Amino acid sequence: MGKELANEPDNNRYTLRIDGEMASAVDYRVSGNSISFTHTFTDPKRRGQGLASEIVEFAVDDVESTTEYRIVPMCWYVGEWFDKHPERAELLTR
């Protein structure tokens, strides 16, 4: 099973593909010095496998390592992810 995690800036989303098929994604919008994660999606056939958590962690890691952006968790799932990972809260803004 080949997993591929990527940022697709032309589509404003991070994606997780399995064997070439979209399995999970996080949509985002950049404004000034912040990036808002607006929607998280996982293919219904693949739910319950931790894929949403995996793509959110990848997106947060990428933002932290490649930008100076602060994160706005507009999507409920991303908000819950940060609740479970309080050690990453320094990346958040309103």
Phi and psi in radians as a Rosetta constraint file:
Dihedral C 1 N 2 CA 2 C 2 CIRCULARHARMONIC -1.634 0.35
Dihedral N 2 CA 2 C 2 N 3 CIRCULARHARMONIC 2.053 0.35
Dihedral C 2 N 3 CA 3 C 3 CIRCULARHARMONIC -1.746 0.35
Dihedral N 3 CA 3 C 3 N 4 CIRCULARHARMONIC 2.428 0.35
Dihedral C 3 N 4 CA 4 C 4 CIRCULARHARMONIC -2.328 0.35
Dihedral N 4 CA 4 C 4 N 5 CIRCULARHARMONIC 2.106 0.35
Dihedral C 4 N 5 CA 5 C 5 CIRCULARHARMONIC -1.838 0.35
Dihedral N 5 CA 5 C 5 N 6 CIRCULARHARMONIC 2.365 0.35
Dihedral C 5 N 6 CA 6 C 6 CIRCULARHARMONIC -2.687 0.35
Dihedral N 6 CA 6 C 6 N 7 CIRCULARHARMONIC 2.687 0.35
Dihedral C 6 N 7 CA 7 C 7 CIRCULARHARMONIC -1.690 0.35
Dihedral N 7 CA 7 C 7 N 8 CIRCULARHARMONIC 2.251 0.35
Dihedral C 7 N 8 CA 8 C 8 CIRCULARHARMONIC -1.999 0.35
Dihedral N 8 CA 8 C 8 N 9 CIRCULARHARMONIC 1.413 0.35
Dihedral C 8 N 9 CA 9 C 9 CIRCULARHARMONIC -1.066 0.35
Dihedral N 9 CA 9 C 9 N 10 CIRCULARHARMONIC -0.519 0.35
Dihedral C 9 N 10 CA 10 C 10 CIRCULARHARMONIC -1.160 0.35
Dihedral N 10 CA 10 C 10 N 11 CIRCULARHARMONIC -0.420 0.35
Dihedral C 10 N 11 CA 11 C 11 CIRCULARHARMONIC -1.854 0.35
Dihedral N 11 CA 11 C 11 N 12 CIRCULARHARMONIC 0.024 0.35
Dihedral C 11 N 12 CA 12 C 12 CIRCULARHARMONIC 0.930 0.35
Dihedral N 12 CA 12 C 12 N 13 CIRCULARHARMONIC 0.905 0.35
Dihedral C 12 N 13 CA 13 C 13 CIRCULARHARMONIC -2.758 0.35
Dihedral N 13 CA 13 C 13 N 14 CIRCULARHARMONIC 2.701 0.35
Dihedral C 13 N 14 CA 14 C 14 CIRCULARHARMONIC -1.773 0.35
Dihedral N 14 CA 14 C 14 N 15 CIRCULARHARMONIC 2.467 0.35
Dihedral C 14 N 15 CA 15 C 15 CIRCULARHARMONIC -2.256 0.35
Dihedral N 15 CA 15 C 15 N 16 CIRCULARHARMONIC 2.654 0.35
Dihedral C 15 N 16 CA 16 C 16 CIRCULARHARMONIC -2.186 0.35
Dihedral N 16 CA 16 C 16 N 17 CIRCULARHARMONIC 2.010 0.35
Dihedral C 16 N 17 CA 17 C 17 CIRCULARHARMONIC -1.934 0.35
Dihedral N 17 CA 17 C 17 N 18 CIRCULARHARMONIC 2.467 0.35
Dihedral C 17 N 18 CA 18 C 18 CIRCULARHARMONIC -2.100 0.35
Dihedral N 18 CA 18 C 18 N 19 CIRCULARHARMONIC 2.113 0.35
Dihedral C 18 N 19 CA 19 C 19 CIRCULARHARMONIC 0.885 0.35
Dihedral N 19 CA 19 C 19 N 20 CIRCULARHARMONIC 0.706 0.35
Dihedral C 19 N 20 CA 20 C 20 CIRCULARHARMONIC 1.466 0.35
Dihedral N 20 CA 20 C 20 N 21 CIRCULARHARMONIC -0.165 0.35
Dihedral C 20 N 21 CA 21 C 21 CIRCULARHARMONIC -1.752 0.35
Dihedral N 21 CA 21 C 21 N 22 CIRCULARHARMONIC 2.437 0.35
Dihedral C 21 N 22 CA 22 C 22 CIRCULARHARMONIC -1.091 0.35
Dihedral N 22 CA 22 C 22 N 23 CIRCULARHARMONIC 2.133 0.35
Dihedral C 22 N 23 CA 23 C 23 CIRCULARHARMONIC -1.886 0.35
Dihedral N 23 CA 23 C 23 N 24 CIRCULARHARMONIC -0.649 0.35
Dihedral C 23 N 24 CA 24 C 24 CIRCULARHARMONIC -2.734 0.35
Dihedral N 24 CA 24 C 24 N 25 CIRCULARHARMONIC 2.687 0.35
Dihedral C 24 N 25 CA 25 C 25 CIRCULARHARMONIC -2.669 0.35
Dihedral N 25 CA 25 C 25 N 26 CIRCULARHARMONIC 2.692 0.35
Dihedral C 25 N 26 CA 26 C 26 CIRCULARHARMONIC -2.208 0.35
Dihedral N 26 CA 26 C 26 N 27 CIRCULARHARMONIC 2.075 0.35
Dihedral C 26 N 27 CA 27 C 27 CIRCULARHARMONIC -1.501 0.35
Dihedral N 27 CA 27 C 27 N 28 CIRCULARHARMONIC 2.603 0.35
Dihedral C 27 N 28 CA 28 C 28 CIRCULARHARMONIC -2.525 0.35
Dihedral N 28 CA 28 C 28 N 29 CIRCULARHARMONIC 2.879 0.35
Dihedral C 28 N 29 CA 29 C 29 CIRCULARHARMONIC -2.433 0.35
Dihedral N 29 CA 29 C 29 N 30 CIRCULARHARMONIC 2.277 0.35
Dihedral C 29 N 30 CA 30 C 30 CIRCULARHARMONIC -1.722 0.35
Dihedral N 30 CA 30 C 30 N 31 CIRCULARHARMONIC 2.350 0.35
Dihedral C 30 N 31 CA 31 C 31 CIRCULARHARMONIC -2.541 0.35
Dihedral N 31 CA 31 C 31 N 32 CIRCULARHARMONIC 1.988 0.35
Dihedral C 31 N 32 CA 32 C 32 CIRCULARHARMONIC 1.066 0.35
Dihedral N 32 CA 32 C 32 N 33 CIRCULARHARMONIC -2.151 0.35
Dihedral C 32 N 33 CA 33 C 33 CIRCULARHARMONIC -1.705 0.35
Dihedral N 33 CA 33 C 33 N 34 CIRCULARHARMONIC 0.304 0.35
Dihedral C 33 N 34 CA 34 C 34 CIRCULARHARMONIC -2.249 0.35
Dihedral N 34 CA 34 C 34 N 35 CIRCULARHARMONIC 2.735 0.35
Dihedral C 34 N 35 CA 35 C 35 CIRCULARHARMONIC -2.203 0.35
Dihedral N 35 CA 35 C 35 N 36 CIRCULARHARMONIC 2.163 0.35
Dihedral C 35 N 36 CA 36 C 36 CIRCULARHARMONIC -1.757 0.35
Dihedral N 36 CA 36 C 36 N 37 CIRCULARHARMONIC 2.156 0.35
Dihedral C 36 N 37 CA 37 C 37 CIRCULARHARMONIC -1.526 0.35
Dihedral N 37 CA 37 C 37 N 38 CIRCULARHARMONIC 1.941 0.35
Dihedral C 37 N 38 CA 38 C 38 CIRCULARHARMONIC -1.725 0.35
Dihedral N 38 CA 38 C 38 N 39 CIRCULARHARMONIC -0.395 0.35
Dihedral C 38 N 39 CA 39 C 39 CIRCULARHARMONIC -2.819 0.35
Dihedral N 39 CA 39 C 39 N 40 CIRCULARHARMONIC 2.400 0.35
Dihedral C 39 N 40 CA 40 C 40 CIRCULARHARMONIC -2.095 0.35
Dihedral N 40 CA 40 C 40 N 41 CIRCULARHARMONIC 2.368 0.35
Dihedral C 40 N 41 CA 41 C 41 CIRCULARHARMONIC -2.343 0.35
Dihedral N 41 CA 41 C 41 N 42 CIRCULARHARMONIC 2.440 0.35
Dihedral C 41 N 42 CA 42 C 42 CIRCULARHARMONIC -2.279 0.35
Dihedral N 42 CA 42 C 42 N 43 CIRCULARHARMONIC 2.339 0.35
Dihedral C 42 N 43 CA 43 C 43 CIRCULARHARMONIC -0.913 0.35
Dihedral N 43 CA 43 C 43 N 44 CIRCULARHARMONIC 2.215 0.35
Dihedral C 43 N 44 CA 44 C 44 CIRCULARHARMONIC -0.923 0.35
Dihedral N 44 CA 44 C 44 N 45 CIRCULARHARMONIC -0.546 0.35
Dihedral C 44 N 45 CA 45 C 45 CIRCULARHARMONIC -1.228 0.35
Dihedral N 45 CA 45 C 45 N 46 CIRCULARHARMONIC -0.282 0.35
Dihedral C 45 N 46 CA 46 C 46 CIRCULARHARMONIC -1.982 0.35
Dihedral N 46 CA 46 C 46 N 47 CIRCULARHARMONIC 0.101 0.35
Dihedral C 46 N 47 CA 47 C 47 CIRCULARHARMONIC -1.162 0.35
Dihedral N 47 CA 47 C 47 N 48 CIRCULARHARMONIC 2.677 0.35
Dihedral C 47 N 48 CA 48 C 48 CIRCULARHARMONIC 1.503 0.35
Dihedral N 48 CA 48 C 48 N 49 CIRCULARHARMONIC 0.148 0.35
Dihedral C 48 N 49 CA 49 C 49 CIRCULARHARMONIC -1.885 0.35
Dihedral N 49 CA 49 C 49 N 50 CIRCULARHARMONIC 0.059 0.35
Dihedral C 49 N 50 CA 50 C 50 CIRCULARHARMONIC 1.409 0.35
Dihedral N 50 CA 50 C 50 N 51 CIRCULARHARMONIC 0.260 0.35
Dihedral C 50 N 51 CA 51 C 51 CIRCULARHARMONIC -1.224 0.35
Dihedral N 51 CA 51 C 51 N 52 CIRCULARHARMONIC -0.666 0.35
Dihedral C 51 N 52 CA 52 C 52 CIRCULARHARMONIC -1.086 0.35
Dihedral N 52 CA 52 C 52 N 53 CIRCULARHARMONIC -0.753 0.35
Dihedral C 52 N 53 CA 53 C 53 CIRCULARHARMONIC -1.080 0.35
Dihedral N 53 CA 53 C 53 N 54 CIRCULARHARMONIC -0.690 0.35
Dihedral C 53 N 54 CA 54 C 54 CIRCULARHARMONIC -1.133 0.35
Dihedral N 54 CA 54 C 54 N 55 CIRCULARHARMONIC -0.757 0.35
Dihedral C 54 N 55 CA 55 C 55 CIRCULARHARMONIC -1.271 0.35
Dihedral N 55 CA 55 C 55 N 56 CIRCULARHARMONIC -0.615 0.35
Dihedral C 55 N 56 CA 56 C 56 CIRCULARHARMONIC -1.141 0.35
Dihedral N 56 CA 56 C 56 N 57 CIRCULARHARMONIC -0.763 0.35
Dihedral C 56 N 57 CA 57 C 57 CIRCULARHARMONIC -1.072 0.35
Dihedral N 57 CA 57 C 57 N 58 CIRCULARHARMONIC -0.734 0.35
Dihedral C 57 N 58 CA 58 C 58 CIRCULARHARMONIC -1.056 0.35
Dihedral N 58 CA 58 C 58 N 59 CIRCULARHARMONIC -0.789 0.35
Dihedral C 58 N 59 CA 59 C 59 CIRCULARHARMONIC -1.105 0.35
Dihedral N 59 CA 59 C 59 N 60 CIRCULARHARMONIC -0.795 0.35
Dihedral C 59 N 60 CA 60 C 60 CIRCULARHARMONIC -1.088 0.35
Dihedral N 60 CA 60 C 60 N 61 CIRCULARHARMONIC -0.784 0.35
Dihedral C 60 N 61 CA 61 C 61 CIRCULARHARMONIC -1.049 0.35
Dihedral N 61 CA 61 C 61 N 62 CIRCULARHARMONIC -0.732 0.35
Dihedral C 61 N 62 CA 62 C 62 CIRCULARHARMONIC -1.149 0.35
Dihedral N 62 CA 62 C 62 N 63 CIRCULARHARMONIC -0.786 0.35
Dihedral C 62 N 63 CA 63 C 63 CIRCULARHARMONIC -1.042 0.35
Dihedral N 63 CA 63 C 63 N 64 CIRCULARHARMONIC -0.783 0.35
Dihedral C 63 N 64 CA 64 C 64 CIRCULARHARMONIC -1.119 0.35
Dihedral N 64 CA 64 C 64 N 65 CIRCULARHARMONIC -0.702 0.35
Dihedral C 64 N 65 CA 65 C 65 CIRCULARHARMONIC -1.537 0.35
Dihedral N 65 CA 65 C 65 N 66 CIRCULARHARMONIC -0.325 0.35
Dihedral C 65 N 66 CA 66 C 66 CIRCULARHARMONIC -2.104 0.35
Dihedral N 66 CA 66 C 66 N 67 CIRCULARHARMONIC -0.078 0.35
Dihedral C 66 N 67 CA 67 C 67 CIRCULARHARMONIC -2.426 0.35
Dihedral N 67 CA 67 C 67 N 68 CIRCULARHARMONIC 3.065 0.35
Dihedral C 67 N 68 CA 68 C 68 CIRCULARHARMONIC -1.877 0.35
Dihedral N 68 CA 68 C 68 N 69 CIRCULARHARMONIC 0.182 0.35
Dihedral C 68 N 69 CA 69 C 69 CIRCULARHARMONIC -1.114 0.35
Dihedral N 69 CA 69 C 69 N 70 CIRCULARHARMONIC 2.615 0.35
Dihedral C 69 N 70 CA 70 C 70 CIRCULARHARMONIC -1.774 0.35
Dihedral N 70 CA 70 C 70 N 71 CIRCULARHARMONIC 2.571 0.35
Dihedral C 70 N 71 CA 71 C 71 CIRCULARHARMONIC -1.727 0.35
Dihedral N 71 CA 71 C 71 N 72 CIRCULARHARMONIC 2.339 0.35
Dihedral C 71 N 72 CA 72 C 72 CIRCULARHARMONIC -1.956 0.35
Dihedral N 72 CA 72 C 72 N 73 CIRCULARHARMONIC 1.948 0.35
Dihedral C 72 N 73 CA 73 C 73 CIRCULARHARMONIC -1.484 0.35
Dihedral N 73 CA 73 C 73 N 74 CIRCULARHARMONIC 1.421 0.35
Dihedral C 73 N 74 CA 74 C 74 CIRCULARHARMONIC -1.332 0.35
Dihedral N 74 CA 74 C 74 N 75 CIRCULARHARMONIC -0.418 0.35
Dihedral C 74 N 75 CA 75 C 75 CIRCULARHARMONIC -1.465 0.35
Dihedral N 75 CA 75 C 75 N 76 CIRCULARHARMONIC 2.357 0.35
Dihedral C 75 N 76 CA 76 C 76 CIRCULARHARMONIC -1.014 0.35
Dihedral N 76 CA 76 C 76 N 77 CIRCULARHARMONIC -0.649 0.35
Dihedral C 76 N 77 CA 77 C 77 CIRCULARHARMONIC -1.147 0.35
Dihedral N 77 CA 77 C 77 N 78 CIRCULARHARMONIC -0.743 0.35
Dihedral C 77 N 78 CA 78 C 78 CIRCULARHARMONIC -1.128 0.35
Dihedral N 78 CA 78 C 78 N 79 CIRCULARHARMONIC -0.680 0.35
Dihedral C 78 N 79 CA 79 C 79 CIRCULARHARMONIC -1.037 0.35
Dihedral N 79 CA 79 C 79 N 80 CIRCULARHARMONIC -0.772 0.35
Dihedral C 79 N 80 CA 80 C 80 CIRCULARHARMONIC -1.153 0.35
Dihedral N 80 CA 80 C 80 N 81 CIRCULARHARMONIC -0.624 0.35
Dihedral C 80 N 81 CA 81 C 81 CIRCULARHARMONIC -1.054 0.35
Dihedral N 81 CA 81 C 81 N 82 CIRCULARHARMONIC -0.777 0.35
Dihedral C 81 N 82 CA 82 C 82 CIRCULARHARMONIC -1.173 0.35
Dihedral N 82 CA 82 C 82 N 83 CIRCULARHARMONIC -0.586 0.35
Dihedral C 82 N 83 CA 83 C 83 CIRCULARHARMONIC -1.053 0.35
Dihedral N 83 CA 83 C 83 N 84 CIRCULARHARMONIC -0.632 0.35
Dihedral C 83 N 84 CA 84 C 84 CIRCULARHARMONIC -1.442 0.35
Dihedral N 84 CA 84 C 84 N 85 CIRCULARHARMONIC -0.205 0.35
Dihedral C 84 N 85 CA 85 C 85 CIRCULARHARMONIC -2.264 0.35
Dihedral N 85 CA 85 C 85 N 86 CIRCULARHARMONIC 1.112 0.35
Dihedral C 85 N 86 CA 86 C 86 CIRCULARHARMONIC -1.082 0.35
Dihedral N 86 CA 86 C 86 N 87 CIRCULARHARMONIC -0.350 0.35
Dihedral C 86 N 87 CA 87 C 87 CIRCULARHARMONIC -1.154 0.35
Dihedral N 87 CA 87 C 87 N 88 CIRCULARHARMONIC -0.236 0.35
Dihedral C 87 N 88 CA 88 C 88 CIRCULARHARMONIC -1.740 0.35
Dihedral N 88 CA 88 C 88 N 89 CIRCULARHARMONIC 0.020 0.35
Dihedral C 88 N 89 CA 89 C 89 CIRCULARHARMONIC -1.043 0.35
Dihedral N 89 CA 89 C 89 N 90 CIRCULARHARMONIC -0.391 0.35
Dihedral C 89 N 90 CA 90 C 90 CIRCULARHARMONIC -1.113 0.35
Dihedral N 90 CA 90 C 90 N 91 CIRCULARHARMONIC -0.244 0.35
Dihedral C 90 N 91 CA 91 C 91 CIRCULARHARMONIC -1.479 0.35
Dihedral N 91 CA 91 C 91 N 92 CIRCULARHARMONIC -0.174 0.35
Dihedral C 91 N 92 CA 92 C 92 CIRCULARHARMONIC -1.489 0.35
Dihedral N 92 CA 92 C 92 N 93 CIRCULARHARMONIC 2.680 0.35
Dihedral C 92 N 93 CA 93 C 93 CIRCULARHARMONIC -2.561 0.35
Dihedral N 93 CA 93 C 93 N 94 CIRCULARHARMONIC 2.970 0.35
